[in-house]
Amino acid sequence: MRACRDWEAPAGKKRPAPPYLAASERGNEREQGGDGAVTLAAEKGSPALGSPHSQSARHDGGPGKLLRLLLRVLGALWSSLEPFCVWRWGVWVPTPPLASKAGVAPGPVPVSVNYHFTRQCNYRCGFCFHTAKTSFVLPLAEAQRGLRGLKRAGMEKINFSGGEPFLHKRGEFVGKLVKFCKQELKLPSVSIVSNGSMITERWFKSYGEYLDILAVSCDSFNEEVNVLIGRGQGKKNHVENLHKLRGWCHDYGVAFKINSVINRFNVEEDMNGQIQALNPVRWKVFQCLLIDGENTGEDALREAEKFVISDEEFELFLQRHKDVSCLVPESNKKMRDSYLILDEYMRFLNCTNGRKEPSRSILDVGVENAIQFSGFDEKMFFKRGGKYVWSKADMALEW
């Protein structure tokens, strides 16, 4: 949003309405710009606050004059705050300044985007680096609007993650997003990363045809280790559930992938036999990563230091599994800045300084502007194999 001093609109523009105005004075029209950026516009026919025309229409009595003065003061305060934060969904969201288009090189194309639409999860993995710091989830229509903007900007693949994406509305929310992206946006690839604990066969029947890849997190094939890590399911067995999900992927035509975080508790494990038996299209192996404010530091919800392994230990694990053809390793160096991550407010998260620093939301400023603050390392994205055969229509899967 652009700051408007004393609510005077620039020539040819409609002025934004502050959230504290009465309903009769607030704008209810939406003016959409490039990449889905939206600003509020004043009601048609409503005079600008503080204009001679509007003041002549009001009484000059003491209470009315005091109210007008108060609104002008609040308007000035709103204008002073707008360059630094945005009022969205009933809260002030801190934001960096807009990038000036003059002299700024075009940002990267968001070919592959990871949308963490929720931070809530039913597991408590000790090394988690996207923790439950909020319970916010965008309304479905707003999320779809942001996804349209990403498609216009060049997105080919969307990955839905969390938190646990199947926790919100028992998977119906993510199912509708998956269907929207495949059926309406016609994206080549739509994927989900899940711990797998809440996925049902009924979900596959409803949405499986629209999903290209299901990635299920599994850090160990020893249930005791899973419990130590925080992936315990009580009476359920995480490994048994993994095999059940593999079967459903086979039955409903979804490519099956496994994600593993290598840490202090599983770094010595030999997973060759189990991975080959499950035969995923990809086995993504991550080195446990520390992110300030998420799993390390004073304001973090996790203390992941005890899970960290050295580069040498990670390399030894990779060497032990070098004969697994679907293995895709990602060290801390490869992982940190090579992902385009959107948080629950659809803000790009910049991890270049070791913590997640948000851009403005693409819903407010559009993809082109927000992505300037993403910290995305496009070269590393391609170097680590971020672009691969990711549409199930192009995969040689043996169903």
ABEGO torsion letter per residue (X at the ends): XBBBBGGBBBBGBBBBBBAABBAAABBABBBBBBGGBBBBBBBBGBBBBGBAAAAAABBABAAAAAAAAAAAAAAAAAAAAAAABBBBGGBBBBBBBBBBABGBBBBBBBABBBBBABABBABBBAABABBBABABBBBAAAAAAAAAAAAAAGBABBBBBOEBAAABGGGAAAAAAAAAAAAAAGBABBBBBBAGAABBAAAAAAAAAABABBBBBBABABAAAAAAAGABAEABBAAAAAAAAAAAAAAAGBBBBBBBBBBAAAAABBAAAAAAAAGBABBBBBBBBBBBGAABEAABABBAAAABBBAAAAAAAAAAAAABAABBBBBAAAAAAABBBBBAAGBBBBAAAGBBBBBBBAAAAEAAAAAAAAGBBAAAAAAAGABBBABAAABBBBX
